[in-house]
Every structure is written in structure tokens, then in C-alpha cells.
């Protein structure tokens, strides 16, 4: 297997990786409002409140031991009955249990469906086979929808903190190469780096955001449906809306399905603000989706080994 680094990739990397993270854009409504919204979002992308960047973690510290660095534990907060933050606190309590549950699980596999706004554009939906091991934090990704055949591996503590990747399609003939997880090319088609991939990363991100919500009282409404269902599994369903763009600059609304057995968010959808007031309520969610993460076919305790996160695995297509 030939491997080349990002520094020596040159023109080859532009050919191979120009689309490794960037799938063809969804053709959006050409309405001026939508286009303006996307330009505004591009400018705000760098200050995304939900971001959980590698810089926030201590070098050499493994996932699951990072802590969430909360100023005050949500479990100690109390709210009056009828206050939407009281309902949000129930969601936080469940996520805390899910965080503990995931820390106790050594590994899992899942199918991840995701769709995100990146650099002001809503990318096409992607469907990705995910293998995840928590210690040392290791991720294997294989695209089943989007750039079919693309593979990425990241193992904490290996390759000087870099991930190894190759593209799908005809570009899979180009040798695999290393990239920093948060470099421009690696982030060209994703809102978050691979170091925050998976269920635990999603839970960490949500808890961090909701700590701020509970502290600053940002929520306008929060509803809880206890008899929801996702893929035949009973779920709690929470729908949260925020008070204003000034209080929550990026996020207007979120919908989260939390598995009742695992207390893990298997589906979470987030929506941004419309470009101007008075937008059509019947269409607003359609044109303001900013993040969708759906974990399906989750299988815990799969006894994943080093070979599952090794680019020389004969079942993989790294060259």
C-alpha cells in the first residue's frame, strides 16, 4: 500500500481530495431569502456554538476521560413547573445517563446518515458505515451513499494524530494519504472533525450546548413525547425552540430522539433561523435544516480489534 502525505500531495491532492469531503450540493430553491441565508451561515460557521473542536481537549487524553468542563452541573439546577427549561433538564438528565452508558461500552458499529450545511451550502445526504472503539479512540468510516467507497481511519495516538483517507469511485486508484483531522481539506465537507465522530461525540456536544441553554435560559419552548419510536425501538422525543436569533445566533430549533433503553440520541435534527422575519412557516424547516445525524443499526460490544482500524486490513481498499 502506497501512502503519501498531505505536504507532498500537491496537484494530486487537489484532484483526489477536492471532493473527498465535499459531495455535490443539493440544488436549493433559488429564492433570494435562501441564498442570503446560506451566505450568512457561511460567515457564522466558524463560531458555531455546537462545535466540539480538538483544541478543547487535552493533548494525549483519551475520549471518555475528557470531562465536559461544565460551569455548573445540570443535575443541580431546578426550574419551576411549566418552565420549558424544566423539560430541557429532563433531556439533559437522560443524556447524562447515555454518556455514562457509552463510556461503559468498549465499541460499537452503526450506520450513520448525516446531512450538514458546510461553508453556507446544504450538502447531499451521506450514509456511512461507522466502526467506533472508545479506548484508544478509533474510528473507521466507509461511505455507502455519497462518495461510495471512500474510507477514512483515525486512531488516537497513531500517525502523529493524523487520519488516513482515500476517496471513492475512480479516485480510489490514487494512493491513500494522511491529513490533520481539522485541516481545511478534511473539513471541506464536514462541520466537525473526525475526532468528535460517533455517538459519544454527539452526546458531548449536546450536553455542552444545553449547559449553556440552562444557564442562559435561551429556550422558548421544549416539548417531551414519551411514546416515540424509531426503527421499532421506543424513544423519548424532544423538540426545542429558541427565543431569538440574538440569544441563539445559529440554532432556531432541534428535534432529538433518545433511545429509552440506552438513553442515547439516535436521531438529532437542527434548524437555523430564516434570513428574514415572516418566512412561510409551512416551508421554514425545509429550507433551514443545518444538521441531521441519524445512527441506525447500532450494535454494541462487537469486539473490534486493531485490525478494524488498520489500513492494511485486506477487507479495506487503501492503496
N, C-alpha and C positions, 0 to 999 in steps of 0.2 A: 504494500500500500504506500503510495507516494503522498507525502504531506508537505504542503507549503505554507508559509506563514503570511500573515496579512501584510507585513512590511515588504515582502518580496513578491507579492501577488501582482502588483502593477495593473496593466491593462487587463490581464486575465481576470483579476478580481472584479473589475468593472463589468466584464462580460458575465461572470458566473454569479456574482453576489448582488448585482444591481437589482435583481428581483428575488433574492433568497428570502428576504423578509417582506417584500412588497408584492402583493398579489394585485391583479388587475382591479382597478377601482370599480365599485358599484356605480352605475350610471344614475346619479341623483336627479331629482326634479331640478330643472334649471331656473326655477323661481329665484328671483334676486334675494329673497329672505334666506333661503337655504345656502346660497353661495356666500352671502355675507356671514352667516353663522359659521361656516367652515373656516373662513379666513380668521374670524375672531378666535375660534378654538385653536387654530394653529399657533397663534400668538400666545395663548394661555397654556399650551401643552407643557411647557417647562415648569410651570408652577402648579401642576396637578396635585390636589390635596390628597388623593388616594395613593400617590406614588410611594413605593417602598424600595428605595434605591440601595445598592450595595454599600454606599458610603455610610449608611445609617447603621451598619453592622460592624462589629469589632473584627479586625483582621485576624483570621485563624480561628474564629469562633464558629462552631457548627450550628446549623439550623436546629431549632428546638431548645437552644440554650441562650438565645439572644435576649429573651425578655422583650416586652413591648414598650418599656420605658414610659409607662403611663404616669401622668402627674398625680392622678388620684384613681383608685380602683373603682370601676363602675359598680362593683358589688356593694360598696359602702354608700352609694348615693340613694336617696329616697325622693320620690315625687308624689304629688297629690293624685288621688284617683281622678281619672279623666284627663290628666295631663298626657299629651302624646309621648312625652319623654319617658313616662312610666311604661308604656308599651315598648318603646325602643329599648329600655333597660331589660325587658324580658328577652328581647332578641340578643342583647349583649350577653346575658346570663347563659343562654343556650350556646352562643359562640364560644364562650369561655370553656364550657364543657366539651365542645367539639375540639377546641385547641388541645385540651388535656388528652382527649381520646386519640387524636392524631399523633401526639408526642409518644404515646404508648405503642403505636403501630410501627413496626420496622420498615414496612414498604407497602406498595400497592400499585396496581395498574388501573388505567381508566382510558376512556375515550373522551377527549376534550374537544368541544365545539366552541369556537370563540369568534367574535366579530368586534372590531375596535375602530375608533377614529384615531388615525395617526397622521400627524402633520396636516390636520384640517380635512382629511378625507376619510370617509367610511369605507374600509376595506371589505372585500368579499368574505363571506363566511369560510372559516377553515375548520377542518376536522382532523384531529391529531391523536395518534396513539401515544399515550404517556406511560412511561415507567418511572417510578419515583422511589428512592431509598432515602431515609432521613439521616442516617449516620454511617459514613460521611454523606452529606447531602449530595445526591446524584440524580441526574435527570437524563432520560433518553426520550427523544421525540421523533416520530415518524409521521409525515403528512399523508393522510388518506384522501383529503379533499383540499383543493388549492394547488399548491406546487407538489403534486403527487410524487412520492418517492424521496422527498427531501428528508434528511436525517441530521439531528443535532445531538451531541452528547456534552454534558457538563458534569464534572466530578470535583467537588470542593477539595482543594489541596493538591490537585494534579495539574500538569501543564501550565504551571505558573499562573493559575487562576483563569486560564482561557478555556473557551469551549471549542470543540472541533465540529465542523459542519461540511456538508456538501449539498448541492442543490438537486432538484428532481428533474425529470424529463431528460432532454438531450444534454443538459448541462451536468448531469450526473457523471459524464465521462471525464470531467475536469477533476483533477486531484482534490481531495479534501484539504481544508485549510483551517488554521487557528484564528480566533478572534477574541478580543476582550469582550466580556458579556455586555458592557454598556457603551461600546463604541458606536459611532454613527451608523456603520453598516449593519451591525447586529440589531440596532434599534430602529432601522428604517421601516420595519413593518410590524412593530410591537410597541405597546405602551409601557411595558415593564420588562426588565431583563430576565434572562433565564434563571438567575439566582433567586428570583421570587416566584418561580413557577410552581404550580401544583396547589393542592388543597390547603396545605399549611400556610403557604404564602398568601392565599386569598383570605384565610381567616385572620392572619396577622394584619393585613391591610385594612380589612373591615373593622377590626377591633380598634385599630389606631384611629381610623376616621370617626367611629362612633364615640370614642372617648371625647373627641373634640365636640361632637354634636351634643353630648350630655353636659359637657362643661359650659359650652357657649349657648345652649338652648336654641339650636338652629332649626329645629324641626317644627313644621306647621301641622302635620298630621302623621300618624303611624297606626296602621290597622294590622290586626293579627287574625288570620284564618287558621284554626287549629285542625281542620279536616281536609287539608290539601293533599294532593297526590302527585307524584312524579314517577313515571315508569313503573307504576304499580306499588310504589313504596309510600307509606304515609309521611306527610310533611307538614311542618309549620310554614305558613306563607305570610311574609311581612311586606307591606307596601308603605314606603316612607316618602313624604314630600317635604321640601324645604321652604322656609319662609320667603326668601327673596334671593335675588342674584347677588345682592350686596353681602348677605350673610354667608351664602354658599355659592361662590363665584362659578364653579364648574357644574355642580350636580343639582338638578331640579327634582329628581325622583329616582327611587330604586325599588325593585321587586326582588325578593330573595326567598327561595325555597330551601328550608333547612330540614334534613332528614331526621325523623323522630327517634330513630334508634341510635344513630351516630352523632347527632347534633352538629352535622357538617353541612355547609352550604353547597348543595349540588347544582343549583342554578341561581345566578345573580345577574340582573339586568339593570343598567344605569342609564339615565337620560339627562341631557343637558338642557339649558334654557334656550328658548327660541330667540331669534335675533331681535325681534321686536314684540312689544305687547300686542295682545289681541289676536294672536295666532289661532287658527282653526283648531279647537280642542279635539275634534274627531281625528285630526291628522298629526297632532303635535308629537305623539310618541313615535310615529313612523319616521319623522324627519329629524328627531333629536336623540336617537339611540347613540350612545357613545361607547358603551362596553357591554358585551354579553359573554358570560362564561358558563358553560354547561358541562358538568362532569357526569358521564354516564358509564354504564358497565363497570362500575367500581368493584375491584377485587382486592381486599386487604390480605396481608400475610401471604405473599406469593413466593417467599424465599428467594428473592432476587439476589444474584451474586455479582461479583466483579465483572464477569463476562457480559452481563446485561448492560454494562456501561463501558464497554471496551470496543473501540472502533475496529479491532481486528476480529471481532466476532464474525464467524463465517455466515451467519444469517443476515448480517448487515451489508450495506453496499458502499462502504467507504473505500476509496481507492488511494 
